[in-house]
Amino acid sequence: MKTYLDIDKCRAERSWPNLELDNHYEASPKDNKYNCYAWALNKNNEKWAPYTGYSWFKGFKKVHQYPGEDINLFIEGFASIGYDVCDNSNLENGFEKIAFYIKGKGVEHIARQLENGTWASKLGVLHDIEHDNLSVLEDGEYGKAILFMKRKRVVKIIQYLIKLLN
């Protein structure tokens, strides 16, 4: 296992055994201000999670500790901003997709599909990466990408205006 990222080799092999030189690249440097859940929402200034101490969807339940098996907290939250559960991770014109990596019964990671079909992820407190497919981050600490949601893609000008307001 080899990667260009500035990550301890043992940690990388244990956490992401499928990460190779030719299946990902660094999109942003290490940053501890946000996590993968925030990254899936295009937010990079705060950490998101459905538990106390983190930002979460307004009006939605938070729990006092790591939610573990409560996948529904994620589904309900993302549904509130237009996402619906879908069958697969295939690129669909006009839609943006997210993939939930599940290990045991808990959501361990969320990746966001880009317009070209590749995926973007935030590796904990480490780098943001773009990766060819979802299997790149499977079989380690994140488990498998087995739950998918999609929503209509927001028009570019609206995305730009939202960014200006944030």
MARBA-3410 file (N, C-alpha, C, O; in Angstrom, 1 decimal):
166
0.8,-1.2,0.0,0.0,0.0,0.0,0.9,1.2,0.0,1.7,1.4,0.9 ~ 0.7,2.1,-1.0,1.4,3.3,-1.1,0.5,4.5,-1.3,-0.5,4.3,-2.1 ~ 0.8,5.6,-0.7,0.0,6.8,-0.9,0.9,8.0,-0.9,1.9,8.0,-0.2 ~ 0.5,9.0,-1.6,1.2,10.3,-1.6,0.9,11.1,-0.3,1.7,12.0,0.0 ~ -0.1,10.8,0.4,-0.6,11.5,1.5,0.4,11.4,2.7,1.1,10.4,2.9
0.5,12.5,3.5,1.4,12.5,4.6,0.7,11.8,5.8,0.2,12.5,6.7 ~ 0.6,10.5,5.7,-0.1,9.7,6.8,0.9,8.6,7.2,1.6,8.0,6.3 ~ 1.0,8.3,8.4,1.8,7.2,8.9,1.4,5.9,8.2,0.2,5.6,8.1 ~ 2.4,5.2,7.6,2.2,4.1,6.8,1.3,3.0,7.5,0.4,2.4,6.9 ~ 1.6,2.7,8.8,0.9,1.7,9.5,-0.6,2.1,9.7,-1.5,1.3,9.5
-0.8,3.4,10.0,-2.2,3.9,10.1,-2.9,3.8,8.8,-4.1,3.3,8.7 ~ -2.3,4.2,7.7,-2.9,4.1,6.4,-3.3,2.7,6.0,-4.4,2.4,5.5 ~ -2.4,1.7,6.2,-2.6,0.4,5.9,-3.7,-0.2,6.7,-4.5,-1.0,6.2 ~ -3.8,0.1,8.0,-4.9,-0.4,8.8,-6.2,0.2,8.5,-7.2,-0.4,8.5 ~ -6.2,1.5,8.3,-7.4,2.3,8.1,-8.0,2.2,6.7,-9.2,2.1,6.5
-7.2,2.3,5.7,-7.6,2.3,4.3,-6.7,1.3,3.5,-5.9,1.8,2.7 ~ -6.9,0.0,3.6,-6.0,-0.9,3.0,-6.0,-0.9,1.4,-5.1,-1.4,0.8 ~ -7.0,-0.3,0.9,-7.1,-0.2,-0.6,-6.6,1.1,-1.2,-6.7,1.3,-2.4 ~ -6.1,2.0,-0.4,-5.6,3.3,-0.9,-4.2,3.0,-1.6,-3.3,2.6,-0.9 ~ -4.2,3.4,-2.8,-3.0,3.2,-3.6,-2.6,4.4,-4.4,-3.4,5.4,-4.5
-1.4,4.5,-4.9,-0.9,5.7,-5.5,-1.8,6.2,-6.7,-2.0,7.4,-6.9 ~ -2.4,5.2,-7.4,-3.1,5.5,-8.6,-4.6,5.6,-8.5,-5.3,5.7,-9.5 ~ -5.1,5.5,-7.2,-6.6,5.6,-7.1,-7.1,6.7,-6.3,-8.3,6.8,-5.9 ~ -6.3,7.7,-6.0,-6.7,8.9,-5.2,-5.7,10.0,-5.4,-4.6,9.8,-5.9 ~ -6.1,11.2,-5.0,-5.1,12.3,-4.9,-5.6,13.2,-3.8,-6.8,13.3,-3.5
-4.7,14.0,-3.3,-5.0,14.9,-2.2,-5.7,16.1,-2.9,-5.2,16.7,-3.8 ~ -6.9,16.5,-2.3,-7.6,17.6,-2.8,-7.4,18.8,-1.9,-7.5,20.0,-2.4 ~ -7.1,18.6,-0.6,-6.8,19.7,0.3,-5.9,19.1,1.4,-5.9,17.9,1.7 ~ -5.1,20.0,2.0,-4.2,19.6,3.1,-5.0,19.2,4.4,-6.2,19.4,4.5 ~ -4.3,18.6,5.3,-4.8,18.3,6.6,-5.5,19.5,7.3,-5.1,20.6,7.2
-6.7,19.2,7.9,-7.4,20.3,8.6,-8.3,19.7,9.6,-9.1,18.8,9.3 ~ -8.2,20.1,10.8,-9.0,19.6,11.9,-10.3,20.3,12.2,-11.0,20.0,13.1 ~ -10.6,21.4,11.4,-11.8,22.2,11.6,-13.1,21.5,11.3,-14.2,21.9,11.7 ~ -13.1,20.5,10.4,-14.3,19.9,9.9,-14.1,18.4,9.8,-12.9,17.9,9.8 ~ -15.1,17.6,9.6,-15.1,16.2,9.4,-15.8,15.7,8.1,-16.2,16.6,7.4
-15.8,14.4,7.9,-16.4,13.9,6.7,-17.9,14.2,6.5,-18.4,14.4,5.4 ~ -18.6,14.3,7.7,-20.0,14.6,7.6,-20.2,16.0,7.1,-21.1,16.3,6.2 ~ -19.4,16.9,7.6,-19.5,18.3,7.1,-19.0,18.4,5.6,-19.6,19.1,4.8 ~ -18.0,17.7,5.3,-17.4,17.7,3.9,-18.5,17.2,2.9,-18.6,17.7,1.8 ~ -19.3,16.2,3.3,-20.4,15.7,2.5,-21.4,16.8,2.2,-22.1,16.8,1.2
-21.5,17.8,3.1,-22.4,18.9,3.0,-21.8,20.2,2.4,-22.4,21.2,2.3 ~ -20.5,20.0,1.9,-19.7,21.1,1.3,-19.5,22.2,2.4,-19.4,23.4,2.1 ~ -19.3,21.8,3.6,-19.0,22.7,4.7,-17.6,22.4,5.2,-17.3,21.2,5.5 ~ -16.7,23.4,5.4,-15.4,23.1,5.9,-15.0,24.1,7.0,-13.8,24.4,7.1 ~ -16.0,24.5,7.8,-15.6,25.4,8.9,-16.1,24.9,10.2,-16.0,25.6,11.2
-16.8,23.7,10.3,-17.3,23.2,11.5,-17.5,21.7,11.4,-17.6,21.2,10.3 ~ -17.5,21.0,12.5,-17.7,19.5,12.5,-19.2,19.3,12.6,-19.9,19.9,13.4 ~ -19.7,18.3,11.9,-21.1,17.9,11.9,-21.2,16.4,12.4,-20.3,15.6,12.0 ~ -22.2,16.2,13.2,-22.5,14.8,13.6,-23.8,14.9,14.4,-24.1,15.9,15.0 ~ -24.5,13.8,14.5,-25.8,13.8,15.2,-25.6,13.6,16.7,-26.5,13.0,17.4
-24.6,14.2,17.3,-24.4,14.1,18.7,-23.9,15.4,19.3,-23.4,16.2,18.7 ~ -24.1,15.5,20.6,-23.9,16.7,21.4,-22.5,17.2,21.1,-21.5,16.5,21.1 ~ -22.4,18.6,20.9,-21.1,19.2,20.7,-20.8,19.4,19.2,-19.7,20.0,18.9 ~ -21.6,19.0,18.4,-21.4,19.1,16.9,-22.6,19.8,16.3,-23.7,19.8,16.8 ~ -22.3,20.4,15.1,-23.4,21.0,14.4,-24.3,19.8,13.8,-23.7,18.8,13.5
-25.6,20.1,13.6,-26.4,19.1,13.0,-27.6,19.8,12.4,-27.8,21.0,12.6 ~ -28.4,19.1,11.7,-29.6,19.7,11.0,-30.5,20.3,12.1,-30.9,19.7,13.1 ~ -30.9,21.6,11.9,-31.8,22.2,12.8,-33.1,21.5,13.0,-33.8,21.0,12.1 ~ -33.5,21.3,14.3,-34.7,20.7,14.7,-34.6,19.2,14.7,-35.6,18.5,15.0 ~ -33.4,18.6,14.5,-33.3,17.1,14.5,-32.6,16.6,15.7,-31.7,17.3,16.3
-33.0,15.5,16.1,-32.5,14.8,17.3,-31.0,14.7,17.3,-30.4,14.3,16.3 ~ -30.4,15.0,18.5,-29.0,14.7,18.7,-28.9,13.7,19.9,-29.8,13.7,20.7 ~ -27.9,12.9,19.9,-27.7,12.0,21.1,-26.5,12.5,21.8,-25.7,13.2,21.3 ~ -26.3,12.0,23.0,-25.2,12.4,23.9,-23.9,11.7,23.6,-22.9,12.2,24.1 ~ -23.9,10.7,22.8,-22.7,10.0,22.5,-22.7,9.5,21.1,-23.7,9.7,20.4
-21.7,8.9,20.6,-21.6,8.3,19.3,-22.8,7.4,19.1,-23.1,6.5,19.8 ~ -23.6,7.7,18.0,-24.9,7.1,17.8,-24.8,5.6,17.4,-25.8,4.9,17.5 ~ -23.7,5.1,17.0,-23.6,3.7,16.7,-24.6,3.2,15.7,-24.5,3.6,14.5 ~ -25.6,2.5,16.1,-26.4,1.9,15.1,-27.5,2.7,14.6,-28.3,2.3,13.7 ~ -27.7,4.0,15.1,-28.8,4.8,14.6,-28.6,5.5,13.3,-28.4,6.7,13.2
-28.6,4.7,12.2,-28.4,5.2,10.9,-29.5,6.1,10.5,-29.3,7.0,9.7 ~ -30.7,5.9,11.1,-31.8,6.8,10.8,-31.6,8.2,11.1,-32.1,9.1,10.5 ~ -30.7,8.6,12.1,-30.4,10.0,12.4,-29.8,10.6,11.2,-30.1,11.8,10.9 ~ -29.0,9.9,10.4,-28.3,10.4,9.2,-29.3,10.5,8.1,-29.4,11.5,7.4 ~ -30.1,9.4,7.9,-31.1,9.4,6.8,-32.1,10.6,7.0,-32.4,11.3,6.0
-32.6,10.8,8.2,-33.6,11.8,8.4,-33.0,13.2,8.2,-33.6,14.1,7.7 ~ -31.7,13.4,8.7,-31.1,14.7,8.6,-30.8,15.0,7.1,-31.2,16.1,6.7 ~ -30.3,14.1,6.4,-30.0,14.4,5.0,-31.3,14.5,4.1,-31.3,15.3,3.2 ~ -32.3,13.8,4.5,-33.6,13.9,3.8,-34.2,15.3,4.0,-34.9,15.8,3.1 ~ -33.9,15.9,5.1,-34.4,17.3,5.4,-33.9,18.3,4.4,-34.4,19.4,4.3
-32.8,18.0,3.7,-32.2,18.9,2.7,-32.3,18.4,1.3,-31.6,18.8,0.4 ~ -33.3,17.5,1.1,-33.6,17.0,-0.2,-33.1,15.7,-0.7,-33.3,15.3,-1.8 ~ -32.3,15.0,0.2,-31.8,13.7,-0.2,-32.8,12.6,0.0,-33.6,12.6,1.0 ~ -32.8,11.7,-0.9,-33.7,10.5,-0.8,-32.8,9.2,-0.9,-31.8,9.3,-1.6 ~ -33.1,8.2,-0.2,-32.4,6.9,-0.3,-32.5,6.4,-1.7,-33.6,6.5,-2.3
-31.4,5.9,-2.3,-31.4,5.4,-3.6,-30.7,4.0,-3.7,-30.1,3.6,-2.7 ~ -30.8,3.3,-4.8,-30.3,2.0,-4.9,-28.8,1.8,-5.1,-28.3,0.7,-4.7 ~ -28.1,2.8,-5.6,-26.8,2.6,-6.0,-25.9,3.8,-6.1,-26.5,4.9,-5.8 ~ -24.7,3.7,-6.3,-23.7,4.8,-6.4,-23.4,5.3,-7.8,-22.6,6.1,-8.0 ~ -24.1,4.7,-8.8,-23.9,5.1,-10.2,-24.1,6.6,-10.4,-25.0,7.2,-9.8
-23.3,7.2,-11.3,-23.5,8.6,-11.6,-24.8,8.7,-12.4,-25.1,8.0,-13.3 ~ -25.6,9.7,-11.9,-26.8,10.0,-12.6,-26.8,11.5,-13.0,-26.6,12.4,-12.1 ~ -27.0,11.8,-14.2,-27.0,13.2,-14.7,-28.0,14.0,-14.0,-29.2,13.6,-13.9 ~ -27.6,15.2,-13.4,-28.6,16.0,-12.7,-28.7,15.8,-11.2,-29.5,16.4,-10.6 ~ -28.0,14.7,-10.7,-28.1,14.4,-9.3,-26.8,14.4,-8.6,-25.8,14.1,-9.3
-26.8,14.7,-7.4,-25.6,14.6,-6.6,-25.9,13.4,-5.6,-27.0,13.3,-5.1 ~ -24.9,12.6,-5.3,-25.0,11.5,-4.4,-24.0,11.5,-3.3,-23.0,12.1,-3.4 ~ -24.5,10.9,-2.2,-23.6,10.6,-1.1,-23.6,9.2,-0.7,-24.6,8.5,-1.0 ~ -22.5,8.7,-0.2,-22.4,7.2,0.1,-22.1,7.1,1.6,-21.1,7.8,2.1 ~ -22.8,6.3,2.3,-22.6,6.1,3.8,-21.8,4.8,3.9,-22.2,3.7,3.5
-20.6,4.9,4.6,-19.9,3.7,4.9,-20.3,3.2,6.2,-20.3,3.9,7.2 ~ -20.7,1.9,6.3,-21.3,1.3,7.5,-20.3,0.2,8.0,-19.8,-0.6,7.2 ~ -20.1,0.2,9.3,-19.3,-0.8,9.9,-20.1,-1.3,11.1,-20.4,-0.5,12.0 ~ -20.4,-2.6,11.1,-21.3,-3.1,12.1,-22.7,-2.4,11.8,-23.3,-2.7,10.7 ~ -23.2,-1.6,12.7,-24.5,-1.0,12.5,-24.3,0.6,12.5,-25.3,1.3,12.6
-23.1,1.0,12.5,-22.8,2.5,12.6,-22.3,3.1,11.3,-21.6,2.5,10.5 ~ -22.7,4.4,11.1,-22.2,5.2,10.0,-20.8,5.6,10.4,-20.6,6.3,11.4 ~ -19.8,5.2,9.7,-18.4,5.6,10.0,-17.8,6.7,9.1,-16.8,7.3,9.4 ~ -18.4,6.9,7.9,-17.9,7.8,7.0,-18.9,8.1,5.9,-19.8,7.3,5.6 ~ -18.9,9.3,5.4,-19.7,9.7,4.2,-18.8,10.3,3.1,-17.9,11.1,3.4
-19.0,9.8,1.9,-18.3,10.4,0.7,-19.3,11.1,-0.1,-20.5,10.7,-0.2 ~ -18.8,12.1,-0.9,-19.7,12.8,-1.8,-19.3,12.6,-3.2,-18.1,12.7,-3.5 ~ -20.2,12.3,-4.1,-19.9,12.1,-5.5,-19.8,13.5,-6.2,-20.6,14.4,-6.0 ~ -18.7,13.6,-7.0,-18.5,14.8,-7.8,-19.2,14.7,-9.2,-19.6,13.6,-9.6 ~ -19.3,15.8,-9.9,-20.0,15.8,-11.2,-19.4,14.9,-12.2,-20.1,14.4,-13.1
-18.1,14.6,-12.1,-17.5,13.7,-13.1,-17.6,12.2,-12.7,-17.0,11.4,-13.4 ~ -18.2,11.9,-11.5,-18.4,10.5,-11.1,-17.4,10.0,-10.1,-17.6,9.0,-9.5 ~ -16.3,10.8,-9.9,-15.4,10.4,-8.8,-16.0,10.8,-7.5,-17.0,11.4,-7.4 ~ -15.3,10.4,-6.4,-15.8,10.7,-5.1,-14.8,11.5,-4.3,-13.6,11.5,-4.5 ~ -15.4,12.3,-3.3,-14.5,13.2,-2.5,-14.8,12.8,-1.0,-15.9,12.5,-0.6
-13.7,12.7,-0.3,-13.8,12.3,1.1,-12.9,13.1,2.0,-11.9,13.6,1.5 ~ -13.3,13.3,3.2,-12.4,13.8,4.3,-12.0,12.7,5.2,-12.8,12.0,5.8 ~ -10.7,12.5,5.3,-10.2,11.4,6.1,-9.9,11.8,7.5,-8.8,12.1,7.9 ~ -11.0,11.8,8.3,-10.9,12.2,9.7,-10.3,13.6,9.8,-10.8,14.6,9.2 ~ -9.2,13.8,10.6,-8.6,15.1,10.8,-7.5,15.3,9.7,-6.8,16.3,9.8
-7.4,14.3,8.8,-6.4,14.4,7.8,-6.8,15.1,6.6,-7.6,16.1,6.6 ~ -6.4,14.6,5.4,-6.6,15.2,4.1,-8.1,15.1,3.6,-8.8,14.2,4.0 ~ -8.4,15.9,2.7,-9.5,15.7,1.8,-8.9,15.0,0.6,-7.9,15.4,0.1 ~ -9.6,14.0,0.1,-9.1,13.3,-1.1,-10.2,13.2,-2.1,-11.4,13.2,-1.8 ~ -9.8,13.0,-3.4,-10.7,12.5,-4.4,-10.2,11.1,-4.8,-9.1,10.9,-4.9
-11.2,10.2,-4.9,-10.9,8.8,-5.2,-11.8,8.3,-6.3,-12.9,8.7,-6.5 ~ -11.2,7.4,-7.0,-11.8,6.8,-8.2,-13.2,6.2,-8.0,-14.1,6.4,-8.7 ~ -13.3,5.5,-6.9,-14.5,4.7,-6.6,-14.6,4.5,-5.1,-13.7,4.9,-4.3 ~ -15.7,4.0,-4.6,-16.0,3.9,-3.2,-15.1,2.8,-2.5,-14.8,2.9,-1.3 ~ -14.7,1.8,-3.3,-14.0,0.7,-2.7,-12.6,1.1,-2.2,-12.0,0.4,-1.4
-12.1,2.2,-2.7,-10.8,2.8,-2.2,-10.7,2.9,-0.7,-9.7,2.7,-0.1 ~ -11.8,3.3,-0.1,-11.9,3.5,1.4,-12.5,2.3,2.2,-12.8,2.5,3.4 ~ -12.9,1.2,1.5,-13.6,0.1,2.2,-12.6,-0.8,2.8,-11.4,-0.8,2.6 ~ -13.1,-1.7,3.6,-12.4,-2.8,4.3,-11.4,-2.4,5.4,-10.6,-3.2,5.8 ~ -11.5,-1.2,5.8,-10.7,-0.8,6.9,-11.6,-0.2,8.0,-12.5,-0.8,8.4
-11.2,0.9,8.5,-12.0,1.5,9.6,-13.3,2.0,9.3,-14.2,2.2,10.1 ~ -13.6,2.2,8.0,-14.9,2.7,7.6,-15.9,1.6,7.2,-17.1,1.9,7.2 ~ -15.5,0.4,7.0,-16.4,-0.6,6.6,-16.7,-0.6,5.1,-15.8,-0.4,4.3 ~ -18.0,-0.7,4.8,-18.4,-0.7,3.3,-19.4,0.4,3.0,-20.2,0.7,3.9 ~ -19.3,0.9,1.8,-20.3,1.9,1.3,-21.5,1.1,0.9,-21.5,0.5,-0.2
-22.6,1.1,1.7,-23.8,0.3,1.4,-25.1,1.1,1.4,-26.1,0.5,1.1 ~ -25.0,2.3,1.8,-26.2,3.1,1.8,-26.0,4.4,1.0,-25.0,5.0,1.2 ~ -26.9,4.7,0.1,-26.7,5.8,-0.8,-27.9,6.7,-0.8,-29.1,6.2,-0.7 ~ -27.7,8.0,-1.0,-28.8,9.0,-1.1,-28.4,9.9,-2.2,-27.3,10.1,-2.6 ~ -29.5,10.5,-2.8,-29.3,11.4,-3.9,-30.3,12.6,-3.8,-31.3,12.5,-3.2
-29.9,13.7,-4.4,-30.8,14.8,-4.6,-30.5,15.5,-5.9,-29.4,15.3,-6.5 ~ -31.4,16.3,-6.4,-31.2,17.1,-7.6,-30.0,18.0,-7.4,-29.9,18.6,-6.3 ~ -29.1,18.1,-8.4,-28.0,18.9,-8.3,-28.4,20.4,-8.3,-29.1,20.8,-9.1 ~ -27.8,21.2,-7.4,-28.1,22.6,-7.3,-27.4,23.3,-8.5,-26.2,22.9,-8.8 ~ -28.0,24.2,-9.1,-27.4,25.0,-10.2,-26.2,25.7,-9.7,-26.2,26.2,-8.5
-25.1,25.8,-10.5,-23.9,26.4,-10.1,-24.0,27.8,-9.5,-23.3,28.1,-8.5 ~ -24.8,28.6,-10.0,-24.9,30.0,-9.5,-25.5,30.0,-8.1,-25.1,30.8,-7.2 ~ -26.4,29.1,-7.8,-26.9,29.0,-6.4,-25.8,28.5,-5.5,-25.7,29.0,-4.4 ~ -25.0,27.5,-5.9,-23.9,27.1,-5.1,-22.9,28.2,-4.8,-22.5,28.4,-3.7 ~ -22.7,29.1,-5.8,-21.8,30.2,-5.6,-22.4,31.2,-4.6,-21.6,31.7,-3.7
-23.6,31.5,-4.7,-24.3,32.4,-3.8,-24.3,31.9,-2.4,-24.1,32.6,-1.4 ~ -24.5,30.6,-2.2,-24.5,29.9,-0.9,-23.1,30.1,-0.3,-23.0,30.4,0.9 ~ -22.1,29.8,-1.1,-20.7,29.9,-0.6,-20.4,31.3,-0.1,-19.7,31.5,0.9 ~ -20.9,32.3,-0.8,-20.7,33.7,-0.5,-21.3,34.0,0.9,-20.8,34.8,1.7 ~ -22.5,33.5,1.1,-23.2,33.7,2.4,-22.7,33.0,3.6,-22.9,33.4,4.7
-21.9,31.9,3.4,-21.4,31.1,4.5,-20.1,31.7,5.0,-19.5,31.2,6.0
END
